[in-house]
Amino acid sequence: MIHAVMISCDSREEIRNKTLEDLKQTDWNWPVSVVIDKECFHPSVYQTVSKTERQTIASHNALKIALQQDSQWIVFMEDDLIFNKHISHNIISWEPIKDNSLNLGSLYTPTNNRCSIQEGRFWYKADCLKLYGSQFYIMSREAAQWAVDYWNTIEGMQDIKLTRLSRGKPIYYYSPSLVQHRAVASVWGGVTHTAHDFDMNWKHP
């Protein structure tokens, strides 16, 4: 049903391993492919590319890898996360997944990023032009393929590209957040943010 990809880099090995170990402590039962940014470049080129470009290119490659798998939904995640204990149950119970209406969604709402344009049961729809943060996206195969094909038509890092390439379709955010951002320094200098509504033990009724 789901294939997940996680972007990371050599310097984040410890926090990445902690995140993957924490994921194992939940009810998650789908594969996760880890994409290391260095592996996306020839060694002679890697050091000449900025950290933001490395992350953005690795994200593009991660989506390509996910699309090689026969899965209905694709999860894109970063490497510094804490998870709700019932994350799989909560995903498959979520209305936009159950009724197959999801194009792009997020299980994480960054600080001050709740730009709701419509509310529903355990979800809200957001304005794509005001979004940031790519901690945990879930998307249809069609959305992932569209993003891969038109990646370079949008300026910015992966969170900007993915949300702006939603083609005007609604972007769903899970409420409450099922993923929390660990308080660790960004590798490229980004601002640290968290989800104020994260609930580790919440379970979809």
N, C-alpha and C positions, 0 to 999 in steps of 0.2 A: 504493500500500500504506500509506504513512504521510503524514500532514500534520502539520507541527510549528508550534507557536506559541511566540513568545518575548515575555515581558513586559519592559518597559524604561521609561525616562523621559528627558527632555531632558538632564539632568545626566550621564547615563551614555552619551552618544553615543560618546565615544572608546573606552571599554571594550567597548561593544556592537559597534562596528565591528571591533574586534580579535577578539572572539569569533566573529563571523560569518566573518571572514577565515580564522581558524584552522579553522573547520568546513569551509571550502572546500578546505583542504589534506588533508582526510581523504577517505574513499570515500563520503561522504554524497551522495546524489543525489535527495533529496526536497525539496519546497518548505518554506520557513519563512516564516510571517507574523509580522511584528514588531508588537506592540501597545504603543503609547506611552500611559502612564497619562493624560496631559493630554487626549488625544483622546477619553477616555471621559466627559468632563464638559463642561458649558457653562462658558465662560471665567469667568463671574461666580461659579460655584460652586467651581471647582477649588481656589482658595487657602483655602477654608473647610474643606476635608476634610483629615484627618490623613494623613501619609505611609503609615501602615499601612493605612488605609481605601482610599487610592488604589490601592495595590498589590493589595489583596484584590479590589476591584471590577474592576480591569484584568484580573486573573486569570480572574474569572468571564466577562468579555467575551471574553477570548482563547479560552476553551473554546467559547463560542457561535460564534465565527468558525471554529474548527476543525471544528465539526459541520456547517457549511455546505458543507464539501468532501466529496467522495465517496471517503473513505479508510477502510481497514479499521481502522487503528490511529491514535491521536492522541498526539503527543509534546507535553508542556508543559515548557518550559525557561526558565531565567533567563538573564541577559545577561552573566554574568561567569565563563565556563567555559573549560576546556582539555579537549580531546577525545582519546580513543584514535584512532589512525590508521586502524583497521579497524572503525570503529563500525557501519557499515551491515552489513558481513559478520557481525559479532558479534551484531547484533540479529536478523537473519533466521535465524541458526544456533541461536539460543537456544531451548531446549526448550519453555518456556512459550509462545513465539510459534509455534513449529513445530506444536505439538499443539493450538493455539488455546485453551489453558487460562488465559491471562492475563486478569485483570480490571484490575489496577493493578500496575505494577512501577516500579522505580527503577534507574537505571544509576549511582547515586551513593550511597555509604554515608557519612554524616557521622561525624566523630569521636565515638567512644563511643556509637554508635547501632546497633550490631549486636545487636539483640535477637532472635536466631534462635529459632524454634520448630520448624523442620524444615530439614534440609540436603539438597541435591541436587547434580547435576552442573552446576557454574557458577551455582548459585543457592542462596538460602536464603529461607524464608518468615519473615516478621516479624510481631510483635505490633503491631497498628495503634494501640494506645493508648500506645505508647512512642516513636512516630516523630516526626521533625521534618526539615525541609530539603526544599525543592521544586526543587532544582537541575535535575533531569532525570527527569521521570516519563514513562512510556509506558503507555497505557491503551486498553481497547477502546472502541468507540463507545458501547456500552451504559453503561459506567462513566462516561464523560464526560457523557452525557445525564442520568444519574442525579444526578451532581454538580451540573450546571446547574440541574436541577429542584428540588433540595433544599439548595441552597447556603446559604440563610439559616437552616436548621434547626440548624446547628453554629456555635458561637462560635469565633473564632480566625481566623488568616490562612490562606492557600491550602493550605499544607502540612498543617495540622491538619484543615481541611475535607475535603481529598481523601482523606486516609488514614482519617479517621473515617467517611467516607461509603462505605467499601468494602463495606458491607452484610454484614460477617462473612466475606467471601470472602478467601482468602489474598492477601497482598501480597508479590510476589516482588522480591528484590534481586539484581542481577547480581553475581557474584563471579568475578573481581575487579571493582572499580569501573572503568567505562569513561569516566567524567567526573570532572574535578577542579575544585574551586572556587578561583577566583583569589583571592589575598590582597589584596582591596580592601575599603574601608570600606563597610558597609551603609548604604543611604540612609535607613533608618528606625531605625538603632541596634541592629540585631541582632548577636549574637555571631558572630565569624568562625570558621568550621570548615572542615576539609578531609577528604579521604578518605585514610586510611592505606594502603589497598590499591589505589590507582590505578596502572594500568599502561598507559602510552601505546602500547606496541608489541605488547601481547598480542593473539593471534589465535585464535579458536575453531577447534579442530582439526576 
